[in-house]
Amino acid sequence: MSGKVVLVGAGPGEAGLLTVKATEFIRQADVIVYDRLVNPALLKERKPDCELMYVGKEPSHHPIPQAEIEQILVNEARQNKLVIRLKSGDPYVFGRGGEEGETLHAAGIPFEVVPGVTSAIGGLAYAGIPVTHRDCASSFHVITGHLKDGSDPLDWTSLARLDGTLIFLMGITQLPSICANLIQHGRRPDTAAAVVEWASRSRQRTVTGDLTTICAKVADANIGAPGLIVVGDVVKLRDKLNFFEKAPLFRKHILLPRARAGRSELAAQITALGGEVTLYPGIRIEKLIDPALPNAVAAYLPECEEILFTSAEAVPLFIEAMLESGKDIRALSGIRLTAIGKQTKEKLCEYGFAADILVSRRSADLIRQACAGNWRPGTKVLLAGSEKHTAQLAAELGGAAEFAALPLYREVLETERPFDLRKFDAVCFSSSASVEHLLSVLSAEEQDLLRSMKLVSIGPMTSRTIREQGLEVYREAEAAQPDALITLLLEESGEVMPT
């Protein structure tokens, strides 16, 4: 029996450039075989039991040969698995996807290709360099700078005579040879050229010059792989079109410790302003397996007056348990629905429910303020959420009503990838839980290093937790809201909040 392989293009680096179809395949994958340049943020979309297999290659160092990678794809698919071969850029633009497809065809393995945004176009766009322009380039040509077996079959005479834009991928080490060959075969020495390192990522750097000066400038700036080389007059448009490197948080790398699973709006805002965010540690949702759960839900609902959902993740798990109990949407008639957090409210809407009460965050005081008018002695309130938070809220809310905890899942911290604190400009704590989670996974040496870093806090309660751990708060946001944290980060960068 055979599974299937999908050759997926991950785009040039920026996580938001992944296509919708690629995202859906990643979420369904049983195995993801991925390369060195794939943004780690893309792997967070996988399901909990998905297996990750790293087959990355570095310049002049290929620990896993291409033939072995192809055999991995065949072997995994033959175990009836959905295998995603996740490659930076586009699988068929110097990504060896064609070779992998041939191997799969020969082995009788079904496969599909999901194109990606090639760095030759997307990466240069993020550097403010269009590959074509009516005034200076009516064509573009993508050339590999990394040739098979060290050979050089390129027709330099023809390349030098082309009026269009020349783009060399994987050719940083060959830059001197590329420039010399183009000049030797007739290209004007003063032809504009640029090199873009880590295109579309917050660490992007761009150096411009011409065919006679670009090599020295690249050496002076210590530009290295991965890099794009572009030759042509379109480089001169960079001053006008360079949107990304002018973003207010560009080249700022922020560590955002996780307080909970799910989408991070704060991370999305930082990324939109040009910053790079690392969410660490990861948090995986682990559904609690309890055969008695459906019966418990069926027993609660007839007397329940309010259901308080502590998270967005609780909503689908509750609906699933309710349906397994033999109940359906009619069983919730007349029951108040309270959502903690905007994402929880949105998740209820996805299932056709409108929240009667919205509480901005999981705080016993805020919940009392929002719900006290509906509570009286004997009011039966069901707390649906994580194992930890349902028990915690039931204890903190006390005797304001009769609270029943319904644990549906637990949150598991994940620390699977290498982690280096020294690369971050700031650590941004959005809650006390985010402080506790980070410290729980750091070594003693890393915790010492944390003392020398800029620790930014969302508010007084979080700051108190930071100080209780023997750390110093660098700055505290004026209001306990994500926007206030963004304002603080922008001030640190000498910028103002965009209107």
RAMOWO-V575418 format. One record per backbone hydrogen bond with DSSP energy under -1.0 kcal/mol. NH is the residue of the N-H (numbers start at 0). CO is the residue of the C=O. If there is no record, write none. Layout:
# RAMOWO-V575418
NH	CO
NH	CO
This chain:
# RAMOWO-V575418
2	76
3	80
4	109
5	82
6	111
7	84
8	113
9	86
10	88
16	13
17	14
22	18
23	19
24	20
25	21
26	22
27	23
28	24
29	81
30	81
31	50
32	83
33	52
34	85
41	38
44	41
45	42
49	46
50	29
52	31
54	33
57	60
60	57
68	64
69	65
70	66
71	67
72	68
73	69
74	70
75	71
76	72
77	73
78	75
79	76
82	3
83	30
84	5
85	32
86	7
88	10
92	89
96	90
99	95
100	96
101	97
102	98
103	99
104	100
105	101
106	102
107	104
108	103
111	4
113	6
120	117
121	117
123	118
124	120
125	121
127	124
128	123
132	136
135	132
136	132
140	164
142	166
144	168
149	146
150	147
155	153
158	154
159	155
160	156
164	138
165	230
166	140
167	228
168	142
174	171
177	173
178	174
179	175
180	176
181	177
182	178
183	179
184	180
185	182
186	181
190	187
192	208
193	229
194	206
195	227
196	204
197	225
200	197
203	200
204	196
206	194
208	192
210	190
213	209
216	212
217	213
218	214
219	215
220	216
222	217
227	195
228	167
229	193
230	165
231	191
234	231
235	232
236	233
237	234
239	236
240	236
241	237
242	240
246	243
248	272
249	246
251	248
253	275
254	425
255	277
267	263
268	264
269	265
270	266
271	267
272	268
273	270
274	269
275	251
277	253
281	413
283	411
285	409
287	407
292	289
295	291
296	292
297	293
298	294
299	295
300	296
302	299
303	299
304	379
305	379
306	335
307	381
308	337
309	383
317	313
318	314
319	315
320	316
321	317
322	318
323	319
324	320
325	322
326	321
330	327
331	328
332	329
334	331
335	304
337	306
338	356
339	308
340	358
344	340
345	341
346	342
347	343
348	344
349	345
351	348
352	347
355	336
356	336
358	338
362	360
366	362
367	363
368	364
369	365
370	366
371	367
373	370
378	375
380	401
381	305
382	403
383	307
384	405
386	408
389	385
391	387
392	388
393	389
394	390
395	391
396	392
399	396
401	378
403	380
405	382
407	384
409	285
411	283
413	281
422	419
423	420
424	252
426	453
427	254
428	455
434	430
435	431
436	432
437	433
438	434
439	435
440	437
446	442
447	443
448	444
449	445
451	448
452	449
455	426
456	474
457	428
462	458
463	459
464	460
465	461
466	462
467	463
469	466
470	465
473	454
474	454
476	456
480	478
484	480
485	481
486	482
487	483
488	484
489	485
490	486
491	487
492	488
493	490
494	489
